[in-house]
Amino acid sequence: MIAATRQCRSNDHVRSSIRPRVSYVMTALAGISPAAIAINRFGLGATPLDAPPADPRRWLGDQFDRFELLPQGLAELPDAGVLVKGYQMEQRAMRQAGQRPAVAAMPTAAVKPSKTPEQIVARQDFVQDVQALYRQAVQARMQSALETQAPFVERLVHFWSNHFCVSADNPQTTAFVGAFERDAIRPHVLGRFEDMLLAVEHHPAMLIYLNQVQSIGPNSIAAQRAAARNPERQLGLNENLGREIMELHTLGVRSGYAQADVTEFARALTGWTVDGIGPQGRLDDGSVDSFIFRPQLHEPGTRTILGKSYAQPGEDQARAALIDFARSPATASHIATKLARHFGGDNPAPALVDRLAASFTQSKGDLRALYRTLVASPEPWAPQPLKFKTPWEWTVSALRGLGRTQLGQMQIASLQSQLGQPVWKPGSPAGWDDIVASWAAPDALLRRVEFAQRLAATSGDTLDARKLGPQLLPASFSPATADQVARAESPAGALVLLLVSPDFLRR
């Protein structure tokens, strides 16, 4: 008890000594070396064992051949088909218990509790299993970030996952988000944008999150049959997926499309669904495919989108439109702007955006070529901080910086919620903001201080922040930060000051 009391008092003392200094994290920095830029702006942060790259640009390019597509933790996650099968089993259990299943076969806040104790327990167990899968996926994502030999490519995985956002705060998508990043993003991060786009829009996470499983062509066979059975029941279109594909995933909000184009594209998408979920979902005992096209849900007829007619039958109609979106100059500009903002600052130089857009177009969406253009451009190598780390980026770099290779009992999902950026839960299809104003509030910085204290409490006796700073920030450890660290009252306090310094918080 005495030791615990002393530790609490020590932590309080460290906290009180650091809080007055939090304001200095917003001060200007200068003189960041190319090696530090490669490690921190393009990568995920250095470890104590990393040597600064002698040729930073080549070091980044070489990572394309070192990227591990399927780390062990991610490989152990259930695939989408298994998860869909779980949903089917839940539907069947609800029917056997005498309860009508929800449309998407997942419990939501709007669904009334089951009336029998058995039904209540079954639902609670299912929700707990889904949450356990989510936490497992978050742990695997962080473990991959700590172990990777290709931190630049791993950062790009996170970038694209945020671009093609599915939000796990919707319980219908919670179990799918880890599989979504693993199966739709990682295999294509070094491939073609077109292939990634198709994988994303076919994935159950996206189809469920944006309500595509509920979309039915108003004149489809299924709608006509439903109307014959019950004329008062009208099944209809859901435009969410079509709208977000055009606004967020490809063309961009100010690219010139109209509401009529969104509606027509949504009609083309009808029939794209998940086996076992939504209208016409099967409840058999056979194998489950993650994506299925159901022709009875598809709106018949030719669609006209952005002035072009699409007369393809069935699934191929929306697929053809997607491919045209992927190859559009508007998409090239939209993607270039977001990539330039992520690496070149909140207000990226127009020349950088134009250069990236031209590369995207000329290479027909070859992402390796796009990244090479990014790395070869001068703007992301500006020797001053261009970005402020999000809570996820800061946590990854802090754990890497302290040499952590295993998470142990640390629960990343809970931690990221405390820091203000719960993993895969941005609350909007637009994803998390990528600008400093969203992350640099004083209260958010104090939460980082508190977590840094917890980390430093277990590392203060083994790491010397005065030596660690120059290792993590090669040729870029500012005199101001070095002075703050040197004057710390304890080794743990010195580590905290390093982790919340302007040098470390920015990239």
C-alpha positions as CSV (number, residue, x, y, z in Angstrom):
1,M,0.0,0.0,0.0
2,I,2.8,2.4,0.9
3,A,4.6,1.7,-2.4
4,A,1.4,2.2,-4.4
5,T,0.8,5.5,-2.6
6,R,4.3,6.6,-3.4
7,Q,3.8,5.7,-7.0
8,C,0.6,7.7,-7.3
9,R,2.3,10.7,-5.7
10,S,5.1,10.3,-8.1
11,N,2.8,10.2,-11.1
12,D,0.9,13.2,-9.8
13,H,4.2,15.1,-9.4
14,V,5.3,14.2,-13.0
15,R,1.9,15.2,-14.3
16,S,1.9,18.5,-12.5
17,S,5.5,19.2,-13.7
18,I,4.6,18.5,-17.4
19,R,1.2,20.1,-17.7
20,P,2.5,23.7,-17.7
21,R,4.8,22.7,-20.5
22,V,2.1,21.3,-22.8
23,S,1.6,24.7,-24.4
24,Y,5.0,24.5,-26.0
25,V,4.0,21.6,-28.2
26,M,2.6,24.1,-30.7
27,T,5.8,26.1,-31.1
28,A,7.5,26.2,-34.5
29,L,10.1,23.7,-35.4
30,A,12.7,23.7,-38.2
31,G,15.6,21.7,-39.6
32,I,14.1,18.2,-40.0
33,S,16.5,15.9,-41.8
34,P,15.6,13.7,-44.8
35,A,16.2,10.6,-42.7
36,A,13.8,11.8,-40.0
37,I,11.2,12.7,-42.6
38,A,11.4,9.3,-44.2
39,I,11.1,7.6,-40.8
40,N,8.3,9.7,-39.3
41,R,6.4,11.5,-42.1
42,F,6.4,8.6,-44.5
43,G,6.8,5.8,-42.0
44,L,5.4,5.0,-38.6
45,G,8.3,6.2,-36.4
46,A,11.7,4.8,-35.5
47,T,12.6,2.1,-33.0
48,P,15.6,2.3,-30.7
49,L,17.3,-0.3,-32.9
50,D,16.8,1.5,-36.2
51,A,19.7,3.0,-38.0
52,P,18.9,6.2,-40.0
53,P,18.6,5.4,-43.7
54,A,21.6,6.5,-45.7
55,D,19.4,7.0,-48.8
56,P,15.9,7.9,-47.5
57,R,14.1,7.8,-50.9
58,R,15.6,4.5,-51.8
59,W,14.8,3.2,-48.3
60,L,11.1,4.0,-48.9
61,G,11.0,2.4,-52.3
62,D,12.7,-0.8,-51.1
63,Q,9.8,-1.4,-48.7
64,F,7.6,-2.4,-51.6
65,D,9.4,-5.7,-51.7
66,R,9.4,-6.1,-47.9
67,F,5.7,-5.6,-47.2
68,E,4.1,-8.6,-45.4
69,L,0.6,-9.0,-46.9
70,L,-0.8,-11.2,-44.1
71,P,0.9,-11.0,-40.7
72,Q,0.0,-13.8,-38.3
73,G,-2.4,-11.8,-36.2
74,L,-4.4,-10.7,-39.2
75,A,-4.3,-14.1,-40.8
76,E,-6.0,-15.6,-37.8
77,L,-9.0,-13.3,-38.1
78,P,-12.2,-14.9,-39.4
79,D,-12.9,-14.2,-43.0
80,A,-16.0,-12.5,-44.3
81,G,-17.7,-15.7,-45.3
82,V,-17.3,-17.2,-41.8
83,L,-18.8,-14.0,-40.3
84,V,-21.7,-14.1,-42.7
85,K,-22.3,-17.7,-41.7
86,G,-22.4,-16.5,-38.1
87,Y,-25.1,-14.0,-39.0
88,Q,-27.1,-16.8,-40.7
89,M,-26.9,-18.9,-37.6
90,E,-28.1,-16.0,-35.5
91,Q,-31.1,-15.5,-37.7
92,R,-31.9,-19.2,-37.5
93,A,-31.6,-19.1,-33.7
94,M,-33.9,-16.1,-33.5
95,R,-36.5,-17.9,-35.6
96,Q,-36.3,-21.0,-33.6
97,A,-36.8,-18.9,-30.5
98,G,-39.9,-17.4,-32.0
99,Q,-38.5,-14.0,-32.6
100,R,-38.5,-12.3,-36.0
101,P,-34.9,-11.5,-37.1
102,A,-33.8,-8.0,-38.0
103,V,-33.4,-7.3,-41.7
104,A,-29.7,-7.3,-41.4
105,A,-29.6,-10.1,-38.9
106,M,-27.7,-8.1,-36.3
107,P,-28.9,-6.6,-33.1
108,T,-29.2,-2.8,-33.0
109,A,-30.2,-0.3,-30.5
110,A,-33.6,0.0,-32.3
111,V,-34.4,-3.7,-31.9
112,K,-36.5,-4.4,-28.8
113,P,-35.1,-6.9,-26.3
114,S,-36.3,-10.5,-26.6
115,K,-39.1,-11.5,-24.3
116,T,-37.6,-14.7,-23.0
117,P,-34.5,-15.0,-20.8
118,E,-33.0,-17.5,-23.4
119,Q,-33.4,-14.9,-26.2
120,I,-31.8,-12.2,-24.1
121,V,-28.8,-14.4,-23.3
122,A,-28.4,-15.5,-26.9
123,R,-28.4,-11.9,-28.1
124,Q,-25.9,-10.8,-25.4
125,D,-23.6,-13.6,-26.2
126,F,-23.7,-12.7,-29.9
127,V,-22.9,-9.1,-29.2
128,Q,-20.0,-10.1,-26.9
129,D,-18.6,-12.3,-29.6
130,V,-18.7,-9.5,-32.1
131,Q,-17.0,-7.1,-29.8
132,A,-14.3,-9.7,-29.0
133,L,-13.7,-10.1,-32.8
134,Y,-13.4,-6.3,-33.1
135,R,-10.8,-6.1,-30.2
136,Q,-8.9,-9.0,-31.7
137,A,-8.7,-7.2,-35.1
138,V,-7.5,-3.9,-33.4
139,Q,-4.8,-5.8,-31.6
140,A,-3.7,-7.5,-34.8
141,R,-3.6,-4.2,-36.6
142,M,-1.3,-2.6,-34.0
143,Q,0.9,-5.6,-33.7
144,S,1.4,-5.4,-37.5
145,A,2.4,-1.8,-37.2
146,L,4.9,-2.6,-34.5
147,E,6.5,-5.5,-36.3
148,T,6.5,-4.3,-39.9
149,Q,9.6,-4.0,-42.0
150,A,7.7,-1.8,-44.4
151,P,6.3,1.1,-42.3
152,F,5.7,3.3,-45.3
153,V,3.5,0.7,-46.9
154,E,1.8,0.0,-43.6
155,R,1.0,3.7,-43.3
156,L,-0.5,3.5,-46.8
157,V,-2.8,0.7,-45.7
158,H,-4.1,2.9,-42.9
159,F,-4.5,5.8,-45.4
160,W,-6.6,3.8,-47.8
161,S,-8.6,2.2,-45.0
162,N,-9.6,5.6,-43.8
163,H,-10.3,6.7,-47.4
164,F,-12.7,3.7,-48.0
165,C,-14.1,4.1,-44.5
166,V,-16.5,1.7,-42.8
167,S,-17.4,2.7,-39.3
168,A,-17.6,0.1,-36.6
169,D,-19.8,2.2,-34.4
170,N,-22.6,0.7,-36.4
171,P,-23.0,-2.7,-34.8
172,Q,-23.9,-4.3,-38.1
173,T,-20.4,-3.7,-39.3
174,T,-18.4,-4.3,-36.1
175,A,-17.4,-7.8,-36.8
176,F,-16.4,-7.1,-40.4
177,V,-14.0,-4.2,-40.1
178,G,-10.8,-6.1,-39.5
179,A,-11.5,-8.5,-42.3
180,F,-12.4,-5.5,-44.5
181,E,-8.9,-3.9,-44.1
182,R,-7.2,-7.3,-44.4
183,D,-9.1,-8.6,-47.5
184,A,-10.0,-5.4,-49.4
185,I,-7.2,-3.0,-48.7
186,R,-4.0,-4.9,-47.9
187,P,-3.9,-7.1,-51.1
188,H,-4.3,-4.0,-53.3
189,V,-2.2,-1.4,-51.5
190,L,0.6,-1.9,-54.0
191,G,-1.6,-2.8,-57.0
192,R,-4.2,-0.8,-59.0
193,F,-6.7,1.6,-57.6
194,E,-9.4,0.0,-59.8
195,D,-8.9,-3.4,-58.2
196,M,-9.0,-2.0,-54.7
197,L,-12.2,-0.1,-55.5
198,L,-13.9,-3.2,-56.8
199,A,-12.7,-5.2,-53.8
200,V,-14.0,-2.5,-51.4
201,E,-17.4,-2.2,-52.9
202,H,-17.9,-5.9,-53.0
203,H,-17.0,-6.5,-49.4
204,P,-19.8,-7.2,-46.9
205,A,-18.5,-4.5,-44.5
206,M,-19.2,-1.8,-47.1
207,L,-22.4,-3.4,-48.4
208,I,-23.8,-3.6,-44.9
209,Y,-22.5,-0.3,-43.5
210,L,-24.0,1.8,-46.4
211,N,-27.3,-0.2,-46.4
212,Q,-26.8,-1.7,-49.8
213,V,-28.2,-5.0,-48.5
214,Q,-31.6,-3.1,-48.1
215,S,-31.6,-1.6,-51.6
216,I,-34.2,-3.1,-54.0
217,G,-35.0,-1.9,-57.5
218,P,-38.5,-0.4,-57.4
219,N,-39.4,-2.3,-60.6
220,S,-37.5,-5.5,-59.8
221,I,-38.9,-8.9,-59.7
222,A,-38.7,-8.9,-55.9
223,A,-40.5,-5.6,-55.6
224,Q,-43.3,-6.7,-57.9
225,R,-43.7,-10.0,-55.9
226,A,-43.8,-8.1,-52.6
227,A,-46.4,-5.6,-54.0
228,A,-48.6,-8.5,-55.2
229,R,-48.5,-10.0,-51.7
230,N,-49.0,-6.7,-49.9
231,P,-49.8,-3.6,-52.0
232,E,-49.2,-1.3,-49.1
233,R,-45.6,-2.5,-48.6
234,Q,-43.3,-0.7,-51.0
235,L,-39.7,-2.0,-51.3
236,G,-37.3,0.6,-52.8
237,L,-34.0,2.1,-53.5
238,N,-31.3,3.0,-50.9
239,E,-28.8,5.5,-52.4
240,N,-26.2,5.5,-49.6
241,L,-23.6,3.3,-51.3
242,G,-24.0,5.0,-54.7
243,R,-23.7,8.4,-53.2
244,E,-20.6,7.7,-51.1
245,I,-18.8,5.9,-53.9
246,M,-19.2,9.0,-56.1
247,E,-18.7,11.7,-53.4
248,L,-16.0,10.0,-51.2
249,H,-14.4,7.0,-52.9
250,T,-13.9,8.2,-56.5
251,L,-15.0,11.5,-58.2
252,G,-15.2,13.9,-55.2
253,V,-18.1,16.1,-54.1
254,R,-17.5,19.0,-56.5
255,S,-16.8,17.0,-59.6
256,G,-19.9,17.9,-61.5
257,Y,-22.3,14.9,-61.0
258,A,-26.0,15.6,-60.1
259,Q,-28.5,13.9,-57.9
260,A,-30.0,12.2,-60.9
261,D,-26.6,10.5,-61.5
262,V,-26.5,9.3,-57.9
263,T,-30.0,7.8,-58.3
264,E,-29.2,6.1,-61.6
265,F,-26.0,4.6,-60.1
266,A,-27.9,3.4,-57.1
267,R,-30.3,1.6,-59.5
268,A,-27.4,0.0,-61.3
269,L,-26.1,-1.2,-57.9
270,T,-29.3,-3.0,-57.0
271,G,-28.7,-6.7,-56.6
272,W,-25.3,-6.3,-55.0
273,T,-25.7,-7.8,-51.6
274,V,-24.4,-10.3,-49.0
275,D,-25.4,-13.9,-49.0
276,G,-27.7,-14.6,-46.1
277,I,-28.4,-11.0,-45.2
278,G,-31.1,-8.7,-46.3
279,P,-34.1,-9.3,-48.6
280,Q,-34.0,-12.8,-50.2
281,G,-31.2,-13.9,-47.9
282,R,-30.9,-17.6,-47.6
283,L,-30.8,-19.5,-44.3
284,D,-29.5,-22.8,-45.6
285,D,-26.7,-24.9,-44.2
286,G,-24.4,-24.6,-47.2
287,S,-21.3,-22.6,-47.7
288,V,-21.5,-18.8,-47.7
289,D,-20.0,-16.4,-50.2
290,S,-19.3,-12.9,-48.9
291,F,-20.7,-11.2,-51.9
292,I,-23.6,-12.3,-54.1
293,F,-25.5,-10.7,-56.9
294,R,-29.3,-11.3,-56.7
295,P,-30.9,-10.6,-60.1
296,Q,-34.4,-10.6,-58.6
297,L,-33.4,-7.4,-56.7
298,H,-31.9,-5.6,-59.7
299,E,-33.7,-2.7,-61.3
300,P,-34.2,-3.5,-65.0
301,G,-33.2,-1.3,-67.9
302,T,-30.4,0.9,-69.2
303,R,-28.9,3.5,-66.8
304,T,-27.6,6.9,-67.8
305,I,-24.8,8.1,-65.5
306,L,-22.8,11.3,-66.2
307,G,-24.1,11.3,-69.7
308,K,-23.1,7.7,-70.5
309,S,-25.5,4.8,-71.1
310,Y,-24.9,1.5,-69.3
311,A,-26.9,-1.3,-70.8
312,Q,-24.9,-4.2,-69.3
313,P,-26.9,-7.0,-67.7
314,G,-27.0,-7.6,-64.0
315,E,-23.9,-7.1,-61.9
316,D,-21.8,-5.9,-64.8
317,Q,-23.8,-2.7,-65.1
318,A,-22.6,-1.1,-61.8
319,R,-19.2,-2.7,-62.3
320,A,-18.8,-0.9,-65.6
321,A,-19.7,2.4,-64.0
322,L,-17.3,1.8,-61.2
323,I,-14.4,1.2,-63.6
324,D,-15.3,4.4,-65.5
325,F,-15.3,6.3,-62.1
326,A,-11.9,4.8,-61.3
327,R,-10.4,6.1,-64.5
328,S,-12.0,9.5,-64.4
329,P,-9.8,12.7,-64.2
330,A,-12.0,13.8,-61.3
331,T,-11.0,10.7,-59.4
332,A,-7.3,11.3,-60.2
333,S,-7.6,14.8,-58.8
334,H,-9.6,13.7,-55.7
335,I,-7.1,10.9,-54.8
336,A,-4.1,13.1,-55.5
337,T,-5.4,15.8,-53.2
338,K,-6.0,13.5,-50.3
339,L,-2.6,11.8,-50.7
340,A,-0.9,15.2,-51.0
341,R,-2.6,16.4,-47.9
342,H,-1.5,13.3,-45.9
343,F,2.2,13.7,-46.8
344,G,2.5,17.3,-47.9
345,G,0.6,19.3,-45.4
346,D,-3.0,20.4,-44.6
347,N,-2.9,22.7,-47.6
348,P,-0.8,20.8,-50.1
349,A,0.9,22.7,-52.9
350,P,-1.1,22.7,-56.2
351,A,2.0,21.5,-58.0
352,L,2.2,18.4,-55.9
353,V,-1.5,17.6,-56.4
354,D,-1.2,18.1,-60.2
355,R,1.9,15.9,-60.4
356,L,0.2,13.1,-58.4
357,A,-3.0,13.4,-60.5
358,A,-0.9,13.2,-63.7
359,S,0.9,10.1,-62.4
360,F,-2.4,8.5,-61.5
361,T,-3.9,9.1,-64.9
362,Q,-0.8,8.1,-66.9
363,S,-0.3,4.9,-65.0
364,K,-4.0,4.0,-65.1
365,G,-4.2,4.0,-61.4
366,D,-1.0,2.0,-60.7
367,L,-0.5,2.8,-57.0
368,R,3.2,1.9,-57.0
369,A,3.8,4.5,-59.7
370,L,1.8,7.0,-57.7
371,Y,3.8,6.4,-54.5
372,R,7.1,6.7,-56.5
373,T,5.9,10.1,-57.8
374,L,5.1,11.1,-54.2
375,V,8.5,10.1,-52.9
376,A,10.3,11.8,-55.8
377,S,8.4,15.1,-55.3
378,P,10.2,17.8,-53.3
379,E,7.2,19.1,-51.4
380,P,6.8,16.2,-48.9
381,W,10.5,16.6,-48.0
382,A,10.2,20.1,-46.7
383,P,12.5,20.4,-43.7
384,Q,9.8,21.6,-41.3
385,P,6.8,19.8,-39.7
386,L,3.9,19.5,-42.2
387,K,1.5,17.3,-40.2
388,F,0.3,16.8,-36.6
389,K,0.0,13.1,-35.6
390,T,-3.4,11.7,-35.0
391,P,-3.9,9.7,-31.8
392,W,-3.4,6.5,-33.8
393,E,-0.2,7.7,-35.5
394,W,1.1,9.0,-32.2
395,T,0.4,5.8,-30.3
396,V,2.1,3.7,-33.0
397,S,5.2,5.9,-33.0
398,A,5.3,6.0,-29.2
399,L,5.2,2.3,-28.8
400,R,7.8,1.8,-31.6
401,G,9.9,4.6,-30.1
402,L,10.0,2.8,-26.7
403,G,11.0,-0.5,-28.4
404,R,7.7,-2.3,-27.8
405,T,7.3,-5.4,-30.0
406,Q,4.5,-7.1,-28.0
407,L,1.3,-5.6,-26.7
408,G,0.9,-7.9,-23.7
409,Q,-2.2,-6.9,-21.7
410,M,-2.4,-3.5,-23.4
411,Q,-5.9,-3.1,-24.9
412,I,-5.5,-0.9,-28.0
413,A,-9.2,-0.5,-28.7
414,S,-9.9,0.9,-25.3
415,L,-6.8,3.1,-25.4
416,Q,-7.6,4.7,-28.7
417,S,-11.1,5.5,-27.5
418,Q,-9.6,7.3,-24.5
419,L,-7.3,9.2,-26.8
420,G,-10.2,10.3,-29.0
421,Q,-9.7,8.2,-32.1
422,P,-11.4,4.8,-31.7
423,V,-10.1,2.4,-34.3
424,W,-12.4,2.1,-37.4
425,K,-15.0,4.3,-35.7
426,P,-14.9,7.7,-37.3
427,G,-18.7,8.0,-37.1
428,S,-19.0,9.1,-40.7
429,P,-18.3,7.5,-44.2
430,A,-15.9,10.4,-44.7
431,G,-13.4,8.9,-42.3
432,W,-11.2,10.7,-39.8
433,D,-10.0,14.2,-40.5
434,D,-6.5,14.6,-41.7
435,I,-5.8,18.2,-40.5
436,V,-4.1,19.6,-37.4
437,A,-7.1,21.5,-36.1
438,S,-8.9,18.2,-35.5
439,W,-6.2,16.8,-33.2
440,A,-4.3,19.5,-31.4
441,A,-6.8,20.6,-28.8
442,P,-5.3,21.1,-25.2
443,D,-7.5,18.4,-23.6
444,A,-6.5,15.9,-26.3
445,L,-2.8,16.7,-25.7
446,L,-3.3,16.1,-21.9
447,R,-4.7,12.7,-22.6
448,R,-1.5,11.9,-24.5
449,V,0.5,13.1,-21.6
450,E,-1.4,10.8,-19.3
451,F,-0.8,7.8,-21.5
452,A,2.9,8.7,-22.0
453,Q,3.2,8.6,-18.2
454,R,1.8,5.1,-18.2
455,L,4.3,4.0,-20.8
456,A,7.2,5.8,-19.2
457,A,6.5,4.2,-15.8
458,T,7.6,0.8,-17.3
459,S,10.4,2.1,-19.4
460,G,12.0,4.9,-17.5
461,D,14.7,2.7,-15.9
462,T,15.8,1.1,-19.2
463,L,15.7,4.0,-21.6
464,D,17.6,7.3,-21.5
465,A,15.5,9.9,-23.2
466,R,18.6,12.1,-23.8
467,K,20.0,9.4,-26.0
468,L,16.7,8.1,-27.4
469,G,15.6,11.5,-28.8
470,P,18.5,11.7,-31.4
471,Q,17.8,8.1,-32.3
472,L,14.1,8.6,-33.0
473,L,14.7,12.0,-34.6
474,P,18.0,11.7,-36.4
475,A,19.7,15.1,-36.9
476,S,16.4,16.6,-36.0
477,F,16.2,16.6,-32.2
478,S,15.7,20.3,-31.5
479,P,17.8,22.1,-28.8
480,A,14.6,23.3,-27.1
481,T,13.4,19.7,-26.7
482,A,16.8,18.4,-25.7
483,D,16.9,21.1,-23.0
484,Q,13.5,20.2,-21.7
485,V,14.4,16.5,-21.6
486,A,17.8,17.1,-19.9
487,R,16.1,19.2,-17.1
488,A,13.5,16.5,-16.3
489,E,13.4,15.5,-12.7
490,S,13.3,11.8,-13.4
491,P,14.1,9.3,-16.2
492,A,10.4,8.6,-16.6
493,G,9.6,12.3,-16.7
494,A,12.2,12.8,-19.4
495,L,10.6,10.1,-21.5
496,V,7.2,11.7,-21.1
497,L,8.6,15.1,-22.2
498,L,10.2,13.4,-25.3
499,L,6.9,11.7,-26.3
500,V,4.8,14.9,-26.0
501,S,7.5,17.2,-27.4
502,P,6.8,19.3,-30.6
503,D,9.4,17.2,-32.3
504,F,7.6,13.9,-31.6
505,L,4.0,15.1,-31.9
506,R,4.5,16.4,-35.5
507,R,5.8,14.7,-38.6
